[in-house]
Amino acid sequence: MPAIVRRRQPLLNAMDKIPALPNIDPAQLDLPSIDKLAPKGEFDHPPRILMLYGSLRERSFSRFLTWEAARILEHFGAEVRIYDPTELPMVGSVPENHPKVVELRELSLWSEGQVWCSPERHGAITGVMKNQIDWIPLEQGGLRPSQGRTLAVMQVCGGSQSFNVVNTMRLLGRWMRMFTIPNQSSVPMAYKEFDDAGRMRPSAYYDRVVDVMEELFKFTLLLRGRTDYLTDRYSERSERALKKIDVQIARL
């Protein structure tokens, strides 16, 4: 194990190699600093939050929970849009210019943060929920509709409390290159937690929803103007540099 070097390494020329890291291209290696984390851009609009839910039932508890969370976010000052998955075709069954697909992708690009809420069905997220996520591409015309967005995950259970759904959505959020916040909500026996009008009754589960939305709002504010730098990767910079060299060689 090499000794820990506490002093800052000297700056290297682009052609120099780092003695202890011979596999690294110094020209593409970033040296992170607090100054580089200063927010960039003007943000005169409220934080933009997209909310997705995973059930088409008339009395959908995941939709009720989403609405309840939306009210909290709006009170904090967020601009909230809730996507209606009704009539969204199965992924791959229609062209990407289908109106419901275009709507979902534009909302994801518009958003700075997202909330995913799904019932648990057979120990996993519902097809309705997964279908929405599958329609959001990792890359679209040079843009990444999900990368750098904050994400909060919630689930509703028909029986005892479970965390299968939130765990699955955390995995998906990581795959979609999103910043999933530490807190989460799981509401057991959801049919007991909502009144006839679809409003959530006071309880520790409701308080947890407040906690989650509060945390999401804070993290969204914290990451504003910083996500481009935070998601800028050495491997991708190196790949772009190699492609640029290939283009130059092809022109010779």
ZAMARGU-4260 file (C-alpha; in steps of 0.2 Angstrom, whole numbers, plus 5000, padded with zeros to 4 digits):
<rodrens>
0) 5000/5000/5000 | 5008/5017/4995 | 5010/5030/5008 | 4997/5043/5009 | 5003/5059/5000
5) 4994/5074/5009 | 5002/5088/4998 | 4995/5093/4982 | 5003/5085/4966 | 5012/5097/4955
10) 5004/5102/4938 | 5009/5091/4923 | 5011/5095/4905 | 4999/5086/4894 | 5012/5074/4887
15) 5019/5070/4905 | 5014/5054/4913 | 5009/5052/4932 | 5022/5041/4939 | 5011/5032/4951
20) 4996/5031/4938 | 5004/5026/4921 | 4987/5021/4914 | 4980/5038/4915 | 4980/5051/4902
25) 4984/5067/4912 | 4977/5078/4898 | 4960/5071/4902 | 4961/5070/4921 | 4952/5083/4931
30) 4958/5088/4948 | 4942/5092/4958 | 4941/5107/4968 | 4928/5117/4978 | 4930/5131/4966
35) 4924/5120/4951 | 4908/5116/4961 | 4902/5134/4961 | 4885/5134/4952 | 4884/5140/4934
40) 4869/5148/4926 | 4855/5158/4931 | 4840/5150/4940 | 4826/5162/4941 | 4813/5148/4940
45) 4806/5136/4954 | 4814/5119/4955 | 4806/5108/4942 | 4800/5091/4948 | 4792/5077/4937
50) 4782/5064/4946 | 4778/5046/4939 | 4766/5034/4947 | 4763/5016/4943 | 4745/5011/4943
55) 4730/5014/4931 | 4717/5009/4944 | 4703/5022/4947 | 4707/5021/4966 | 4726/5021/4964
60) 4735/5023/4980 | 4752/5026/4971 | 4743/5041/4962 | 4735/5047/4979 | 4753/5046/4987
65) 4760/5055/4972 | 4747/5069/4973 | 4750/5071/4992 | 4769/5072/4989 | 4766/5085/4975
70) 4756/5096/4987 | 4771/5096/4999 | 4783/5100/4985 | 4772/5114/4979 | 4771/5122/4996
75) 4790/5122/4996 | 4790/5132/4980 | 4793/5118/4967 | 4785/5118/4950 | 4777/5100/4949
80) 4771/5091/4934 | 4763/5073/4936 | 4763/5062/4920 | 4748/5052/4917 | 4753/5035/4911
85) 4736/5031/4904 | 4737/5026/4885 | 4756/5026/4885 | 4760/5011/4874 | 4772/4997/4878
90) 4790/5001/4875 | 4795/4996/4857 | 4777/4994/4851 | 4775/5011/4843 | 4787/5023/4835
95) 4796/5036/4847 | 4786/5050/4840 | 4770/5044/4848 | 4762/5059/4857 | 4763/5050/4875
100) 4781/5045/4872 | 4786/5063/4866 | 4777/5070/4881 | 4786/5059/4894 | 4803/5062/4886
105) 4800/5081/4886 | 4795/5081/4904 | 4810/5072/4909 | 4821/5084/4899 | 4812/5098/4908
110) 4814/5091/4925 | 4828/5095/4938 | 4821/5082/4950 | 4809/5067/4949 | 4798/5056/4960
115) 4794/5038/4956 | 4780/5030/4966 | 4774/5012/4962 | 4764/4999/4970 | 4772/4982/4974
120) 4766/4968/4963 | 4773/4951/4964 | 4787/4958/4974 | 4792/4970/4961 | 4787/4987/4953
125) 4772/4986/4941 | 4773/4985/4922 | 4765/5002/4921 | 4780/5010/4931 | 4794/5000/4922
130) 4786/5005/4905 | 4788/5023/4909 | 4806/5022/4914 | 4810/5011/4899 | 4803/5024/4887
135) 4816/5037/4894 | 4832/5034/4885 | 4849/5036/4892 | 4853/5048/4877 | 4842/5057/4865
140) 4850/5068/4852 | 4865/5072/4861 | 4855/5075/4877 | 4853/5064/4892 | 4835/5066/4899
145) 4838/5058/4916 | 4857/5061/4920 | 4860/5073/4934 | 4842/5074/4940 | 4838/5071/4958
150) 4827/5056/4962 | 4815/5051/4976 | 4807/5034/4977 | 4791/5029/4986 | 4780/5013/4986
155) 4763/5008/4992 | 4760/4990/4999 | 4744/4981/5000 | 4750/4971/5015 | 4764/4973/5027
160) 4778/4985/5024 | 4791/4980/5010 | 4806/4989/5002 | 4807/4978/4986 | 4800/4992/4975
165) 4810/5006/4982 | 4826/4995/4981 | 4822/4991/4963 | 4819/5009/4958 | 4835/5014/4967
170) 4844/5002/4955 | 4835/5009/4940 | 4839/5027/4946 | 4858/5023/4947 | 4857/5015/4929
175) 4848/5031/4923 | 4863/5041/4931 | 4852/5050/4943 | 4856/5056/4960 | 4844/5046/4971
180) 4842/5054/4988 | 4845/5043/5004 | 4828/5044/5011 | 4813/5035/5005 | 4794/5031/5008
185) 4786/5014/5010 | 4767/5014/5015 | 4760/4997/5021 | 4742/4993/5020 | 4739/5008/5009
190) 4720/5006/5009 | 4720/5011/5027 | 4731/5027/5025 | 4719/5036/5013 | 4702/5043/5015
195) 4687/5042/5003 | 4693/5058/4994 | 4711/5051/4992 | 4719/5062/5005 | 4732/5054/5016
200) 4728/5052/5034 | 4740/5059/5048 | 4752/5046/5053 | 4771/5042/5054 | 4770/5037/5036
205) 4764/5054/5031 | 4778/5062/5041 | 4790/5051/5032 | 4783/5057/5015 | 4786/5075/5021
210) 4804/5070/5026 | 4807/5063/5008 | 4800/5078/4999 | 4810/5090/5010 | 4826/5081/5007
215) 4822/5080/4988 | 4819/5098/4987 | 4835/5102/4997 | 4846/5091/4986 | 4838/5098/4970
220) 4843/5116/4976 | 4860/5110/4981 | 4864/5102/4964 | 4857/5116/4953 | 4871/5122/4941
225) 4883/5108/4947 | 4876/5093/4938 | 4886/5095/4922 | 4902/5096/4932 | 4897/5082/4943
230) 4893/5070/4929 | 4908/5074/4918 | 4918/5058/4917 | 4936/5054/4914 | 4932/5039/4903
235) 4920/5049/4892 | 4933/5063/4890 | 4946/5051/4885 | 4934/5043/4872 | 4930/5060/4865
240) 4948/5064/4863 | 4952/5047/4854 | 4937/5050/4842 | 4944/5068/4839 | 4961/5060/4834
245) 4953/5048/4823 | 4943/5062/4814 | 4960/5071/4811 | 4969/5056/4805 | 4954/5052/4793
250) 4957/5070/4785 | 4975/5067/4781
</rodrens>
